[in-house]
Amino acid sequence: MQATRVLLELAGNVVLLLWGLHMVQSGLTRALGGDLRRILGAGLRNRWTAFLSGMGITMLLQSSTATGLMATGFTANGLVSLMPALAVMLGANVGSTLIVQVLAFDVAHVAPVLLLGGFLAFRRGSRTRSRDLGRVAIGLGLMLLSLHLLLATIAPAENAPMLQRMLGMLTADPVVAVLLAAILSWTAHSSVAAILLIASLAGGGVIGPEAAVAMVAGANLGSAVNPIIEGPGGDGHNPAARRLPVGNLVNRVVGCLIVVPLLEPITAGLQAISPDATRLAANFHLAFNLAMAALFIGPLPWFARVLTRLFPERVAVADPAMPLYLDRSALRVPHLAIANAAREALRMADTVDGMLRGALDVIQTDDRKRVQEIRRMDDVLDRLHDAIKRYLTQINVEDLDERDARRVSDVLTFTINLEHVGDIVDRNLMEAASKKIRRKLRFSTEGAAEIAVMLERLSETQRLAAAVFVSGDIRSARALMHEKEVIRDLETSATEAHFARLRAGRTESVETSALHLDILRDLRRINAHLVAAAYPVLDQSGELLPSRLKHVAAQG
């Protein structure tokens, strides 16, 4: 029963450690996520600056996984090559060791100060960033408190011989110890938490020095497994997305293969530096990652070429409705996940542009096959919209700051409007075109030209809407808003001209009157959905009233 009680207390303290780590990561991501991403982007010029950037950002975020996701985002966007991204991961792995170095010292007395200061900043802070940094302080306080509780729990372990015998059996074989720690790190999704637990067990005498060294190597291996299992590249995704996580896993595997045969001399050397078992585990964690960085950073160009050959870029996409950018592993970094969803939304915008151009072809050529193609494109829109919606709803709301939450809303609104445009083209315009084809009807030359002008203008408006969605540029948003007046004027002019032809008794106009007016109305509805992309930008700049656009003298 005593062993069971100790195990339960250990589990509870580890959960407290993981929760504190989560609060630190989410707080820093909210407060500094965008700035850190820009710093990382600037540091990806070569392998050396990339290494230093990865190390520094990981020290702040306390998560090599979060840093790796940022680097993966840059490589997926084609902004950087694989080599500097691999260097970032080497630096991120070293950065995680420096966190352990600091936390391995007895600094539990700082926990109450961090908890109190963090609580006051979180509850009393007037600015969002102050509250986020307060969350970080609370998380650090919880981590230090959990480490103190871990040591207090492990201290009387000598009175639990059953627990000692059980852990001694599990860690007697170095390979089993490596695998056990890898499973622990993989389950916790955090090598930092796993290694702090191993250091606590070693400091309490529950596991021996050699077992601690083997388990630290295993924890490093386990932290590289999650991106392989949960990251992109499977289920029809681009295999090239696996290059970075596989490269990191190879680095970890090579390290474990070197450590296991040399376990005794490595342990003896570490004990000569520091006999303290807790420091031994932390020091080996640092030495392991420094050695792996030194071993791999030289041949990185060759290593990147090998990974590129093993995981080639997939050029053709069989199913146009298959999402390309909705990387599930990025959900832990909200601003990266939102950027992925925005990229997917642009694929919807391209599909809408194809539908509008196709509608113009159908009106001019009466091509039945083209009608079916456009209707299939609407199915693509529906599936992409559903995938984006489900992806964004999986982001943890607690990890969103005010700016990220607003961007999520903007992406969802943009995709909803695009989906509505697709429905109008499919259910209204294509239905009218099919009816025109079945009845062998023809618009008058003037009427067909009026519809063509509006469709061409809508195609331009769609591209402008996509540009506003991406850039958030105020001048472009004003220009997009102006398209509402342009299309309204075109519709009014076309309607008046149509009635003039009716009064003149033009046969084509009489036969197609209902279809013509319905199409003009539907084109105006499409324009309204496209122009809606300007609303968030103008609203944030204070230029949008509840019912109309403010008069801006600078528009001239």
Secondary structure, 3 states (H helix, E strand, C coil): CHHHHHHHHHHHHHHHHHHHHHHHHHHHHHHHHHHHHHHHHHCCCCHHHHHHHHHHHHHHHCCHHHHHHHHHHHHHCCCCCHHHHHHHHHHHHHHHHHHHHHHCCCCHHHHHHHHHHHHHHHHHCCCHHHHHHHHHHHHHHHHHHHHHHHHHHHHHHHHCHHHHHHHHHHHCCHHHHHHHHHHHHHHHCCHHHHHHHHHHHHHCCCCCHHHHHHHHHHHHHHHCHHHHHHCCCCCCCCHHHHHHHHHHHHHHHHHHHHHHHHHHHHHHHHHHHCCCHHHHHHHHHHHHHHHHHHHHHCCHHHHHHHHHHHCCCCCCCCCCCCCCCCCHHHHHCHHHHHHHHHHHHHHHHHHHHHHHHHHHHHHHHCCHHHHHHHHHHHHHHHHHHHHHHHHHHCCCHHHCCHHHHHHHHHHHHHHHHHHHHHHHHHHHHHHHHHHHHHCCCCCCHHHHHHHHHHHHHHHHHHHHHHHHHHHCCHHHHHHHHHHHHHHHHHHHHHHHHHHHHHHCCCHHHHHCHHHHHHHHHHHHHHHHHHHHHHHHHHHHCCCECCCCECCCHHHC
